Amino acid sequence: MLKKSGLALLLLWMLGAMAYADMTGKEIINEQIQRHEVDTEEATEIMLLVDKNGDREKRVLKRYSKKNDQNLNRFLLVFTNPVDINGTALLTWEQNNGMDDQWMYLPAQGRL
């Protein structure tokens, strides 16, 4: 029974793969982008910085994204770790002309 169900799963997988066989790489990427398109997004991310000596420094940040009425994104990145950069933030407003607006907040200076 297990062999038959395994074979059935393999056949289903192959049929699914064949549905994309006629697509170019660019078409597959565009399909992936379209399927993952969302209006709002929130994530916690880890940034790993590595210098030329191989020394590593880990930074943790929260990322928020929201689309506006013109289908342009607004991004906010807020660092939460390490403690010395906690609260440092970058706000980016996407523009139609490709010249995005950005503001950075540095908590140690208390200003943008």
C-alpha positions, 0 to 999 in steps of 0.5 A, spaced: 500 500 500 505 504 501 509 503 495 502 505 491 501 511 495 508 513 494 508 512 486 501 516 486 504 522 489 510 521 485 506 522 479 502 528 482 508 531 483 511 530 476 504 532 473 505 539 477 512 540 475 510 539 467 505 545 468 511 549 469 515 546 464 513 551 458 514 557 462 521 561 462 525 562 468 522 570 468 515 567 467 516 563 473 519 569 477 513 573 475 508 568 477 512 567 484 512 575 485 504 575 483 502 569 488 506 572 494 503 580 493 500 582 499 498 589 502 501 589 508 507 585 511 510 584 518 517 580 519 522 580 524 529 579 521 536 577 522 542 581 519 549 578 519 555 582 518 561 579 516 568 583 515 574 581 511 577 578 517 571 573 518 568 577 524 561 576 525 556 581 528 548 579 528 543 585 528 535 584 529 530 588 526 523 589 525 520 590 518 513 593 516 511 594 509 504 597 507 502 599 500 498 605 499 492 607 494 497 608 488 500 601 489 507 604 492 510 601 498 512 604 505 517 601 509 519 601 516 525 598 519 526 598 526 533 595 529 531 592 536 538 588 537 544 589 539 542 594 545 547 600 542 543 601 536 536 599 539 530 604 536 534 606 530 529 606 524 529 607 517 523 609 513 522 609 506 516 611 501 517 608 494 515 614 489 513 613 482 519 616 479 524 611 482 527 617 487 524 614 493 524 618 500 528 616 506 528 618 513 533 615 518 532 616 526 538 615 530 535 615 538 542 617 540 542 623 537 534 624 538 533 626 531 532 624 524 
